[in-house]
Amino acid sequence: MMALQAVSPRSRSSRSVAPATFSYAAAFDRNIGWLTEGEQERLKHKRIAIAGMGGVGGIYLTTLARLGVGRFNIADLDTFELANFNRQAGAMLSTLGRPKVDVLAEMAQDINPDCELELFSKGVDANNLERFFRGVDLYVDGLDAFAFEAREMVFAYCAANRIPAITVAPLGMSAALMNFLPGGMTFEEYFQLAGHSEAEKAIRFLVGFAPSLLHRTYLVDPTRVNLKERRGPSTGLACQLCAGVAAGQAVKILLGRGKVRGAPHAMQFDAFRNRLAHTWRPGGNRNPLNRAAIAIAKHQLGI
């Protein structure tokens, strides 16, 4: 059984804002205008699940907390190390070796002392999956790019239980968005990962996410990419972009405001190239265009 820890509102450390001085209305007043007061109050009572507190997951949590979302289930089994410093919220000298889930929970409650969090300190697996999603209004994916088993399991649960799910990939200096909505195309139907090797799953995931491949043209050192060894370069600015994109979609889904495009639609914005691409791939990775891109990538990488 995976360990989890419930963090109650106002479970605060001595260095944080005193609970008596905190006012939810004052803290999030500058959201009003883009949100109505009624919408802000609704966000206060919404619960979002985020698996992974690394490159994107941690900044998702703090961004959504600053929007005034009041309840979270968060999961991670890792601790901070020096290699996290270029991109991860919470990665600092003072947090080296500390569990990511604990550090990010403290950061969220420094923003909103009334925030309710449930912490899953050894990640998410089949033993705690149902509890991780209990009472959840939305899932925002923060899992490592190569955590295919966990990601497939989590998205399958969301589809079966009609939980909307957002996933945004930090690719180069860009953010690539996909939404998987209740009753729509599922994660597996789009990506077609089942039965393939880990290396091919990585190719299918990357090609499916960003068919336009806006980020490919400025990779200056291809030797830094090794899918078989599960490693590749990353940037903090891409993680920040992902947080803004994911939070914008979260507002629309949670409040029912505006059109939300689900798979097989995808969007990629590249800050380096100043370009935005919207793609529509009926059939997902079964689509002839995606199949051709996957075949080319496999040939180039010798897979």
N, C-alpha and C positions, 0 to 999 in steps of 0.2 A: 504494500500500500504506500502510495506516495505521500510524503509529509505535506501538510498544509498548515497555515497559520492564519487565524483571523485577526485582523487589526481593527479595533473598534475606533469610532470617531473620538477625537481628542486623546488618543493614545500617543502622547507627544514626548519628545526629548526636551531637556532643559534649555537647549540652545534655540528652540523654535519660538514662534510668536505665541504669546500667552493666549490660551483659548478665550479668555474673557474679553480680549481686545478684537477678536475676529468677528467680522460681519460678512456673511455670504453676499448679501445685497450690495455692500460697498465694494467688496473684492472683485465682483464681476459686473459692476455697473457699466464699465466701458464697453461691454458686449452689447448693451442695449442700444438699439438703433439698427444694428445688423440683426439682432434678435429682439423679439418682443419680450416684455416682462413675463408673460405667460409661458413663452417658449423657454426662457431661462429657467423658470421654475420646473418645467418638465425635464430639462436636462439634469437638474439636481437629483432627480429620482430615477434616472436611467442607469442601467448596469452594463458595462462593456467588459468583455473578456479579451485579454491580450496574452498570447503564448509567446514567450521570448522577450527578454528585457535587454537585448543587445543593441545592434546598430540602429534598427528602426524602432523596436519595441519600447525602449526607454523614452525616446522622444515622443512617441505616440502617447504614452501615459501622461507626461507632463503637459503636452499640448492640449490633450482632451481635458485634463484637470483644470487648465487655465480657461477652457471654454465653460467650466462649471459643471461638467459631468461629475456626479457625486458618488458613484459606486463602481468598483472595479474588481474583477478576478484576474490576478496576474501570476504568471508561471515562469520560472527559469531555474535551472539547476547549476548554473555556472557562477564563477567568481571573476572579479575584475583583474585584468593583467595589463601590462604596458602596451601590448598590441592592440588594445581597445581604444587607446587615447585619441586616435585620429578621427573617431566618428561616434563614440558611444556616450550618451547622456549618463552622467554618474561616474564616468571613468576619470579619476583624478588620483594624485599621489595619496591623498588621504583615504581613498577607498580601495587601494590595492589589496587584493586577497579577500575582500569582503563579498558576500553573496550579492549578486546583482539585484535580486528580487527585494532584499532588505533595503538596499541603498535607494532604489527607485521608490519604494513604498514611503520611505522617509521624505524623499523629495516631493512626492505627491501630497503628503500631509503637511509639509511646510507651505505648500500653495493653498491647501484647503484643509484645515484641521478637522473639519467635520466629514471629510471624505471617508467612506467605508471601503476597506480593502480586504479581500481574502487572498492570502499568499500561498502559492503552491511551490514550495522551495526545492522540490526535486523534479520539477517539470510536470508534464501531462502524459499519462499513458492510459491504457484500457481500464486500470483499476480506479482512477479518479476522474475519468472523462465526464461522467454524468454530473458529478459534483462541480467540476470546473465550469460547466455550462448552466448550472442551476440558476434560474431567474434572470438569465442574460438576454439583453435586447439586441446585442450586436457583437460579432466577433471581428477583431482587427488582428491580422496575422503579423507576428513579429518573429517568427521562427527563423533560424539560420537557413540560408539558401539551400544547404545540402541535407536538411533534416526531412528527408522525403517520407520516411515511415510515419513520423509524427504528423506531418502536414497532411498526408493522405487520410489518416485517421480522423483528424480534427475537421477537415472539410467534409468528409463523409458524414460525420455526426451533424454538422450544421445543415447539410442538405436533408438528412432524414428527419430533423427536428425543426425545419423551416426557420432557421436562424440566419439572417443576412450576414454575409462575410465579405470583408474588404481585404485585399492584399495589394501592396505597392512595393515594387522592387527597386532598390537603389542601384542603378546600372550606370557606371561611369560617373557623369555629372548630371544624371537624369533621374526621373521618377517614372516608373511604368505601372499603371493602374489596371486592376481588374476587379469587378464586383461579381459575387455569386449570390444571387437573390432567390428567395423561396419560390419554388415552382419553375425556376429557370434552368438553364444549362448548368450542370454540376462541374465541380473541379475536375473529376476524373473524366467526364464526358469531353471536356475541353482539352486537357493536357494528355490524356491517354498514357499514363505512366505505368500502369500495372503490367507486370511481367517483364519489364526491361531492366537492364543493368543500371547500377548507380550512375555510371558515366553517361549513359544514354538518357536517363531521367533528367540529368542536369541539362543536357542539350535541349530536350523537349520542353523543359521548364523555361529556359531562357528564350528560346525561339518563340514559344507560345505567348510569353509575357510581352515581348516587344518585337513583333514581326517586322516593324520598320527599321529596327537595329540602328537607331540614331546615334548610339554611343560608340559604334565600332570604328568610326573614321579617325578617332583621336587617341586610340590606345597606342602608347609610344613604346611599350615593352611587352610584347606578346608572351615572353617567357615567364612573366609573372602570373599567367593564367594556366592552371593545371587542374582540370576537372577530375581526373583520376585521383589526385591527392587532395581534392576538396579545398582548393585555395584559389584566391584571385584578389586583385587590388580593389580598394574601396575608397570612397571619399565621404567626409562628414557632411559636405554640402548636399550630396544626394540624399542622405538620411533626413536632413532638414526639409528638403523638398518633399520627400515622401510623407513626412508628418503633416505638412500643410495640405497635401492632396487627400490623404486619408481622413483628416479631420473635417475637411469640406464635405466629403462624401458622408461621413458620419452624421453631420448636422442634417443633411438632406434626408437620410434614411430614418434617423430617430425622430425628426419633426415632421416628416412627410412633406417636405418642401422641395418642389422642383423635380425634374426628370432625373432618374438614376439609370444609367445604362449598365446592364449586366452582360456577362459573357454570352455570346462570343465577341462582344465589343471590348476593345482595349484602347488605352490612351498612353502615350509617352510624351513627356515634356523634357527637353534637353536644354539645360541652362548654358552649357558651353556653346552649343550651336544655335541657340535662340530659335529653336524649332519645336513645334507641337505636331504630333501625328496621331490621328485617330484611325484605328483599323477595325475591320469587321471580318471575321473568319468563320463563316458557317462550317460546322463540323470540327472546329478547333484544329488540333494537330492532324486530323484526317483531311483537312483542306489541302488541295494540291499545292498551293503556295507554301504552306507550312511544311508539308512533306518534302518538298524540294529543298527548303532551307535546312531541314534536319539532315537530309542525306548529304548535303554539301558540308555541313559542320562535322558530321561523323567522318567523312573522307579526310577533311583537313586535319582532324585530330587523331586519325588512325584508330577509330573506334568501330 
